[in-house]
Amino acid sequence: MQDPRVAKMADVIINYSIGLQPGEKLLIQGKVGGAPLIRELYRAALRAGGLVTTNVSLPGLEKIFYDEANEEQLRWIQPLVNVLLEEYDAYVTLWADENTKEGTQFDPQKRAIRLEANKEVQQRFIQRMAEGKLRWCGTLFPTAAHAQDAEMSVESYEDFVFNACLPDPDDPIGFWRRMEARQDRLVQFLNQVEYVRLVAKDTDLTVRTGGRRWVNACGHKNFPDGEVFTGPHEDATEGTVRFTYPAVYMGTEVEDVRLWFEGGRVVKATAGKGEAFLKHMLDSDEGAKRLGEFAIGTNPGITRFTRHTLFDEKIQGTVHMALGFSIPESGGVNQSKIHWDMVCDLREGGQIYADDRLIYENGRFVIDFE
């Protein structure tokens, strides 16, 4: 018997997150481990009148690709990708891994070639989203592998995921609409701020955000969601930051990351574990050494670290920053092959100042945005 929460989750994604309309083209893409949610997304999309395509991948195909592909194959972009980019109205990505560590064994040089090959596709994808021509939502279906990463039983992890996605099970869409309204008031305030300063353990970092746009992330592009973010000025970040949780990228964990910024650029980077990988990614290109995003997590249903960015960057009481490319709708212009989110917990003594005014302390806003 299927968990009824799966159908509720699918209903919110189709009818709120992407707001599918009759006659619109939708691609649902995911791994076979997410089959229960893929089926319900398909059902909900058909009921909404969408023209639906599904693309379900098998475990192990990515490993075969990196084991066997030559340079021509690594650089080849399937023509179907361009069809998606130019002709589809909406796109749902579903993560449901059977082995989240598989990618750590892939040849790093091959991965770098593939990243470079996908850069233009990535930029076009982001551009179409910024133009309002393509709506995208990324979500996750709980699997044993994700539960292991979170150090939870499968049953407990399922509850965690569904509680994060459906905080109000009686009115799931209503919850996200109420969050949208609250965060609208928050971003209106932040859009008047020139500088944001972050103070926490081993952290004193100032970013310039004036003239950039704070974005209300309330369930339309990620599900679950819950953050406000902006693209800071690329040449104005100053100070140091120590990230609380391991930074995970392409399946590789880097622990106790510390970064020093001068003139917007990382001038020193250390890690307790995985420092070589950290420095390798920073050397991906010039944009990888600069912040493309600064954000505050706001989801009350996410309270713990799980080693998946979809959830961790939205923990209420945290901030996160991304090295690499900016999201255009935030006003950021940083270009890079990477976008690597790293999380700093503020629930024990952390503070945020907006133009020297304390607005956030111990994981909570201390001023009223009403």
NORRA-V687845 format. One record per backbone hydrogen bond with DSSP energy under -1.0 kcal/mol. CO is the residue of the C=O (numbers start at 1). NH is the residue of the N-H. E is the energy in kcal/mol with one decimal. If there is no record, write none. Layout:
BEGIN
co=(CO/CO)
nh=(NH/NH)
e=(E/E)
END
This chain:
BEGIN
co=(3/4/5/6/7/8/9/10/11/12/12/13/14/21/24/25/25/26/27/28/29/30/31/32/34/35/36/37/38/39/40/41/42/43/44/45/46/49/51/53/55/57/58/60/61/62/63/64/65/70/71/78/79/80/81/82/83/84/89/90/91/92/93/95/99/101/102/103/107/108/109/110/111/112/113/114/118/119/120/121/122/123/124/125/126/127/128/128/129/135/137/138/139/143/144/145/146/147/148/153/154/155/156/157/158/159/160/161/162/168/171/172/173/174/175/176/177/178/179/180/181/182/183/184/185/186/187/189/190/194/194/195/196/197/198/199/200/203/204/205/206/207/208/209/215/217/221/226/227/228/229/230/233/237/238/239/240/241/247/249/252/254/255/255/257/258/259/260/260/261/262/265/268/270/273/274/275/276/277/278/279/281/286/287/289/290/293/294/295/296/297/299/299/302/308/308/309/311/312/314/315/317/318/319/320/321/322/322/323/327/328/330/334/338/340/342/343/344/350/351/352/352/353/354/357/359/360/361/364)
nh=(6/8/9/10/11/12/13/14/15/16/17/18/20/24/51/89/90/53/92/55/94/57/34/35/38/39/40/41/42/43/44/45/46/47/48/50/49/23/26/28/30/32/61/64/65/66/67/68/69/74/75/81/83/84/85/86/87/88/135/27/137/29/139/141/102/104/105/106/111/112/113/114/115/116/117/118/122/123/124/125/126/127/128/129/130/131/133/134/132/91/93/223/95/147/148/149/150/152/151/157/158/159/160/161/162/163/164/165/166/171/175/176/177/178/179/180/181/182/183/184/185/186/187/188/189/190/191/192/193/209/210/355/207/353/205/351/203/200/240/198/238/196/233/212/229/227/138/298/217/296/215/294/236/264/206/261/204/259/254/252/249/247/272/273/243/270/241/267/268/239/265/262/260/258/255/278/279/280/281/282/283/284/289/290/266/324/322/230/320/228/317/302/316/316/311/312/313/314/315/299/318/346/297/344/295/342/292/293/340/330/331/213/326/325/323/321/245/319/362/199/359/360/197/357/354/366/352/364/361)
e=(-1.7/-1.5/-2.3/-2.3/-2.3/-2.0/-2.2/-2.5/-2.5/-2.4/-2.3/-2.5/-2.6/-2.0/-3.3/-1.6/-1.9/-2.7/-2.9/-2.5/-2.6/-2.3/-2.5/-1.8/-2.4/-2.6/-1.5/-2.7/-2.5/-2.4/-2.6/-2.5/-2.2/-2.3/-1.5/-2.5/-1.4/-3.0/-2.5/-2.8/-2.0/-1.9/-1.3/-2.1/-2.3/-2.3/-2.1/-2.5/-2.9/-2.5/-1.8/-1.7/-1.4/-2.2/-2.5/-2.0/-2.7/-1.3/-2.5/-1.8/-2.1/-3.0/-2.6/-2.6/-1.0/-1.6/-1.5/-1.4/-2.2/-2.0/-2.0/-2.3/-2.6/-2.2/-2.3/-2.0/-2.9/-2.4/-2.3/-2.6/-2.3/-2.2/-2.6/-1.8/-2.5/-2.0/-2.4/-1.1/-1.4/-2.1/-2.3/-2.3/-2.7/-2.1/-2.4/-2.1/-1.8/-2.5/-1.2/-2.6/-2.5/-2.0/-2.3/-2.8/-2.6/-2.5/-1.9/-1.9/-2.9/-1.1/-1.9/-1.3/-2.0/-2.2/-2.3/-2.2/-1.8/-2.3/-2.8/-1.5/-1.2/-1.4/-2.7/-1.7/-1.5/-2.5/-2.2/-1.9/-1.8/-2.3/-2.1/-2.4/-2.9/-2.7/-2.5/-3.0/-2.3/-1.9/-1.5/-3.4/-2.4/-2.8/-2.8/-2.2/-1.7/-1.7/-2.4/-2.7/-2.2/-2.4/-3.5/-2.1/-1.3/-2.5/-2.9/-3.4/-2.4/-2.4/-2.1/-2.1/-2.5/-3.2/-2.0/-1.3/-2.6/-2.2/-2.1/-2.8/-1.1/-1.8/-1.8/-2.3/-2.4/-2.5/-1.6/-2.2/-2.6/-2.1/-2.4/-2.1/-1.4/-1.7/-1.4/-1.5/-2.2/-2.5/-1.8/-2.2/-2.0/-1.7/-1.1/-1.4/-1.3/-1.3/-1.5/-2.7/-1.9/-1.7/-1.2/-2.1/-1.3/-2.7/-2.4/-3.1/-2.4/-2.4/-3.2/-1.1/-2.5/-2.4/-2.2/-2.7/-2.2/-2.7/-2.0/-2.1/-1.3/-2.4/-2.2/-2.6/-2.6/-1.3/-2.6/-1.5/-3.0/-2.3/-2.1/-1.3/-3.0)
END
